[in-house]
Amino acid sequence: MIVAISISPSGADETGGVSEAVAEAVQVIRDSGLPNETNSMFTNIEGEWDEVMAVVKAAVFKVAETSPRVGFVLKADIRQGFETGQMTAKVERVEAALEKNA
């Protein structure tokens, strides 16, 4: 499975930023050893259900250590027979289609 997760504390710093808290969550995800990538809106994580959800929980609770309230958005893609390598394979299939149609 692949999940895209965005985690944010309820309180921001004096500039309205949440980057420090987000960085703590991303560090938990990176330390998990699961394939992941971070972009401006989400961090994608790939793995088996139980291991991905354990990482999601750990990242959310890491942010909760310094914030009284945490919100997160989670989007999941579960496709039988396509358990690994899909973070890059999905993009490669779209790029191939774009080249074919160019």
C-alpha positions as a printed NumPy array, in Angstrom:
array([[  0.   ,   0.   ,   0.   ],
       [  0.928,   3.616,  -0.423],
       [ -0.319,   6.308,   1.89 ],
       [ -0.021,  10.052,   1.512],
       [ -0.103,  11.764,   4.877],
       [ -0.081,  15.375,   5.966],
       [  0.325,  16.002,   9.7  ],
       [ -0.035,  19.402,  11.321],
       [ -0.232,  20.689,  14.89 ],
       [ -3.104,  22.949,  15.858],
       [ -0.746,  25.674,  17.014],
       [  1.739,  27.413,  14.762],
       [  4.857,  29.368,  15.599],
       [  4.873,  33.163,  15.669],
       [  5.074,  33.327,  11.855],
       [  2.2  ,  30.89 ,  11.357],
       [  4.62 ,  28.14 ,  10.353],
       [  4.477,  24.491,  11.288],
       [  7.715,  23.345,   9.651],
       [  9.445,  22.327,  12.907],
       [  6.593,  20.015,  13.907],
       [  6.257,  18.669,  10.384],
       [  9.999,  17.966,  10.323],
       [  9.672,  15.887,  13.488],
       [  6.924,  13.799,  11.884],
       [  8.897,  13.371,   8.664],
       [ 11.949,  12.271,  10.663],
       [  9.905,   9.495,  12.303],
       [  8.772,   8.376,   8.851],
       [ 12.303,   8.443,   7.409],
       [ 13.697,   6.587,  10.412],
       [ 11.147,   3.794,   9.829],
       [ 13.132,   2.432,   6.905],
       [ 10.015,   2.211,   4.737],
       [ 10.196,   3.72 ,   1.253],
       [  9.013,   7.332,   1.505],
       [  9.166,  10.68 ,  -0.203],
       [  8.199,  14.149,   0.941],
       [  6.78 ,  16.924,  -1.205],
       [  5.298,  20.316,  -0.37 ],
       [  1.918,  18.892,   0.669],
       [  2.324,  15.253,   1.772],
       [  4.746,  12.532,   2.7  ],
       [  4.173,   9.253,   0.863],
       [  4.958,   5.972,   2.605],
       [  4.956,   2.511,   1.036],
       [  4.715,  -0.848,   2.789],
       [  2.37 ,  -3.4  ,   4.289],
       [ -0.762,  -2.176,   6.098],
       [  0.381,  -2.869,   9.661],
       [  3.856,  -1.411,   9.247],
       [  2.634,   1.718,   7.445],
       [ -0.105,   2.373,   9.989],
       [  2.365,   1.908,  12.85 ],
       [  4.587,   4.581,  11.293],
       [  1.601,   6.901,  10.775],
       [  0.668,   6.502,  14.44 ],
       [  4.229,   7.126,  15.616],
       [  4.536,  10.269,  13.468],
       [  1.208,  11.672,  14.68 ],
       [  2.068,  11.002,  18.313],
       [  5.512,  12.595,  17.849],
       [  3.815,  15.851,  16.844],
       [  1.357,  15.43 ,  19.735],
       [  4.287,  15.574,  22.161],
       [  4.53 ,  19.324,  21.527],
       [  0.986,  20.193,  20.462],
       [ -2.256,  19.757,  22.381],
       [ -4.096,  18.973,  19.138],
       [ -2.956,  17.351,  15.905],
       [ -4.764,  17.048,  12.61 ],
       [ -3.84 ,  14.776,   9.766],
       [ -5.058,  13.884,   6.298],
       [ -4.473,  10.354,   5.039],
       [ -5.048,   9.013,   1.557],
       [ -4.35 ,   5.346,   0.814],
       [ -3.908,   3.293,  -2.342],
       [ -4.289,  -0.445,  -1.836],
       [ -3.929,  -2.56 ,  -4.973],
       [ -3.668,  -6.346,  -4.835],
       [ -0.622,  -7.687,  -6.655],
       [  1.158,  -4.318,  -6.578],
       [  2.535,  -4.281,  -3.043],
       [  6.006,  -2.811,  -3.581],
       [  7.758,  -0.349,  -5.842],
       [  4.59 ,   1.54 ,  -6.718],
       [  5.709,   4.983,  -5.569],
       [  8.049,   5.107,  -8.553],
       [  6.232,   2.701, -10.897],
       [  3.018,   4.752, -10.884],
       [  4.931,   7.881, -11.893],
       [  6.837,   5.958, -14.573],
       [  3.555,   4.732, -16.105],
       [  2.189,   8.286, -16.256],
       [  5.438,   9.615, -17.764],
       [  5.356,   6.837, -20.392],
       [  1.777,   7.748, -21.293],
       [  2.759,  11.415, -21.61 ],
       [  5.662,  10.544, -23.918],
       [  3.398,   8.331, -26.013],
       [  0.863,  11.138, -26.374],
       [  3.445,  13.89 , -27.061]])
